[in-house]
Amino acid sequence: MITLVSLKERFFTRQADTALYDRTLIAVILGLMGFGWVMIASASMPEANRLTGNPFYILDKESFFIVGALILAVVTLQTPISVWAKYNGYLLLLALLLLLAVLVVGHNVNGATRWFRLGPINVQAAEPAKLFLFAYLSGYLVRRHQEVRENLVGFIKPLGVFFLMALMLLAQPDLGTVVVMLVTTLGLLFLAGARVWQFIGMIIMGVAALVLLVVTEPYRMKRVTGFLDPWADPFGTGYQLTQSLMAFGRGGLTGQGLGNSILKLEYLPEAHTDFIMAIIAEELGFIAVALVMVVVFWIVLRALKIGRHAMANERFFEGFFAYSIAIWVAFQAAVNLGVAAGAFPTKGLTMPLVSYGGSSLWIMTIALMVLVRIDHEGRVADMHATGGRS
């Protein structure tokens, strides 16, 4: 267990190059989480006041989520990666059960059945499903690495698992999570050495499937047409995007100042969740948006470095797991900003650690602490290999 004495020893008294934990990575994660709390406070007060009469209602819930995230971070840091490797099959089964259960007993919000209602909070089943799928895929690629590289069956098996989960996610419906899972799964298979023709074939099939899903569902088609020309119907299908674009335009380079957003005053829907980057752009400007993305992609690069180090030391499960988290974070952050800036059709994906939402924050915190734990175990192994003091 981590005690006050061990905290001091591990985080404060060792030199940076021999510390047992990556203090910079932990500080950046906590800093981004704190920045998100500030921006949620600014973006959510008008809606919270309208809904409940208490402008701090949403912020109070986010504060509770952050406390929960910190507890989960400590627990995750104390969990050996071998536990994830040993139970990855059971985690996949749990993910499937969650996705099935939410269709049966889930809470419906705005026409989507994605949440379990637990008292005053909603828990989204798709968030842990992402993490558990990536843990399973990491274990599968270790067990079947040669099979994935040499024949089509080994390549198709994990995609079969993905398609089963995708069917349940589309029944909610939740196309955004399906896209994140698809991109991460294909990225992992590519890094595992799958043949290029298999990879290209699956990309073509994936794009074709997405197009089919869009054209056969009227509400998805409206989102795409609204994205292509939002100003054609600025008070209908293009409303959310036009409001977001106006927020970016008002912000300019340095913004209107913290708390001075106009679009958050019930003009821009989901201002504190999916479109929080628009409020950051309006209040703090392009510079702040760029800095947020630099921080997020620094985390991604650090994750890739951790994965590469693990692979070089033949810790293959850890390497694939770190790579999957890197792809996940990078793609989700890029899509969130792209949606807010009008580069992609509207999708319900949060900005990691910044957007409001307990499920997203808790699962992303666990994923990033898994990275820290992988790096920690690598440092301990390196110290033992060189005869250093543990």
C-alpha positions, -999 to +999 in steps of 0.1 A: +000+000+000+011+036-007+018+053+027+028+089+034+064+078+038+065+059+005+048+089-012+076+111-001+103+085-011+088+079-045+077+113-056+097+140-038+131+127-026+145+109-056+162+125-085+139+128-116+160+103-136+157+076-109+122+083-096+099+053-095+070+071-111+069+096-140+061+127-120+059+149-150+032+127-166+012+126-134+015+164-130+003+170-166-026+146-162-037+164-129-031+198-145-053+190-174-080+177-151-078+209-130-081+230-161-111+210-172-127+217-138-122+254-142-137+255-178-166+233-167-173+258-140-174+286-165-194+268-192-220+250-171-234+277-147-261+291-170-275+257-178-272+245-142-291+276-130-318+271-156-323+234-148-320+235-110-318+271-098-283+263-085-255+276-108-230+253-091-251+221-095-231+207-125-198+219-109-206+201-077-212+169-096-179+173-115-161+179-082-175+146-070-163+129-102-128+143-097-126+130-062-137+096-075-111+098-103-083+105-078-094+075-057-094+053-088-060+067-098-045+056-065-061+021-068-049+017-104-013+027-095-012-001-070-026-027-094+001-047-112-002-049-149-001-087-145-036-085-131-049-068-163-030-094-184-044-123-163-080-113-164-083-096-198-107-123-210-130-117-180-128-080-186-140-086-222-169-107-209-178-079-184-178-054-212-202-075-232-225-079-203-225-042-196-234-034-232-261-060-231-275-049-197-277-013-206-300-022-235-323-040-211-323-018-180-305+013-192-317+049-187-329+067-219-316+103-224-325+122-256-335+090-274-303+071-266-301+042-241-265+044-230-266+050-193-272+032-160-289+054-135-272+052-101-289+076-078-282+112-090-255+101-115-256+083-148-228+058-157-222+052-194-216+015-203-195+022-234-167+039-215-154+008-195-162-013-226-135+006-245-109+001-219-117-036-214-117-043-252-083-028-255-070-049-226-084-080-242-069-071-276-035-065-260-037-100-244-049-116-277-020-101-297+005-115-272-011-150-273-017-150-311+010-127-324+023-151-350-012-160-361-021-124-367+010-118-388+008-150-409-029-158-417-062-141-422-080-160-394-058-145-367-065-111-381-103-117-383-108-131-348-104-098-328-125-080-354-152-105-348-152-095-311-152-058-321-182-063-345-202-080-317-196-050-294-203-027-323-238-042-329-247-036-292-233-001-293-253+007-325-284-005-308-280+022-281-272+040-306-236+052-301-217+054-334-190+076-319-177+049-296-179+024-324-156+046-345-131+050-317-130+012-311-126+005-348-097+029-353-079+017-321-084-020-330-071-015-366-042+006-352-032-022-328-034-049-355-012-027-378+014-023-350+012-060-343+024-067-379-008-075-398-003-077-435-008-044-453-034-058-477-055-070-448-052-036-431-062-017-462-091-041-469-105-036-434-102+002-437-122+001-470-148-022-454-150+000-423-155+032-443-181+015-464-200+003-433-199+038-418-213+052-450-241+026-450-249+034-414-251+071-421-273+068-453-297+043-437-304+064-406-322+098-411-308+115-380-272+105-389-278+118-425-290+151-411-259+154-390-237+149-421-256+173-443-256+198-414-219+195-411-213+199-449-232+232-450-243+243-415-253+278-427-279+263-450-301+256-420-285+276-391-316+272-368-322+235-377-296+208-386-267+233-385-276+250-353-251+234-329-222+238-354-230+274-363-231+283-326-198+266-321-182+283-351-194+317-338-177+309-304-144+302-322-148+334-342-155+355-312-125+342-293-099+351-319-063+347-308-066+355-271-103+352-263-129+373-246-117+364-210-125+336-186-162+337-179-171+361-207-186+336-232-219+346-248-226+313-265-227+294-232-258+314-223-281+287-236-272+293-272-247+264-276-261+230-265-237+207-246-214+236-240-197+219-209-195+185-225-189+177-262-184+214-272-163+226-243-135+234-267-157+260-283-161+277-250-124+275-244-118+291-278-143+319-271-131+327-236-093+320-239-087+321-276-069+300-302-037+301-281-055+282-252-070+257-276-036+250-292-020+246-257-047+221-247-040+200-278-002+203-273-007+189-237-030+161-249-006+150-277+024+153-253+005+126-233+000+106-264+037+108-274+047+098-238+023+068-241+039+058-273+074+060-257+062+039-228+049+013-252+080+013-273+102+008-241+080-021-230+081-038-264+119-034-265+121-052-231+098-080-243+069-068-221+045-072-250+012-070-232+023-037-216+035-024-249+003-032-268-018-018-239+001+015-239-002+018-277-039+012-276-043+040-250-022+063-271-043+057-302-075+061-282-066+094-266-052+109-298-082+099-320-108+110-294-092+143-288-088+150-325-124+141-332-137+162-303-119+193-315-127+186-351-164+184-344-163+217-325-144+234-353-166+220-380-140+195-395-161+164-386-198+156-383-212+159-348-203+129-326-208+124-289-171+122-279-156+141-250-123+159-248-102+136-225-100+150-189-115+183-200-151+177-208-178+171-182-188+135-175-181+110-147-179+079-168-154+094-193-133+110-166-131+079-144-122+055-173-098+079-189-081+084-155-078+046-151-063+043-186-037+070-180-028+056-146-023+022-164+003+041-185+020+054-153+020+019-138+035+004-170+062+030-169+067+024-132+072-014-136+096-007-165+117+016-143+118-010-115+128-037-140+156-014-154+169-007-119+170-044-110+188-051-143+214-026-136+217-035-099+201-002-088+183+003-055+145-004-058 
